[in-house]
Amino acid sequence: MGWRFKDGTPWWFKIVVALLVVDSALHVGLSLTVSTWAQSSRDAFHTYRLPFRDGSIYFVQSWLGRYLDTRWTGIGLLAVLVVLLFLNRDRLERAV
């Protein structure tokens, strides 16, 4: 049992879910591999400090560090999805 859209899956649902999946994959992938590509010392190009729970500190480019520290991106996309589903609840039906 689940839910489905009466007239097929709308474009906005596909886009928001795709953005949510890509954002999650990027966050997890970059966080898991940071020790292989980030620097352990600061230089002129890698100025953003990324401390990890194990005590390791890495330095990355500022835009990338801000992205990795941002937690609200996934939560915001999920909130947008919930609001859009709520607004379009008349187009949803139970799938047997």
Protein Blocks (a to p, Z undefined) as FASTA:
>chain_A
ZZddfkopafklmmmmmmmmmmmmmmmmmmmmmmmmmcfbdcfklmcccddfkopacddd
fklmmmmmpmklmmmmmmmmmmmmmmmmmmpccdZZ
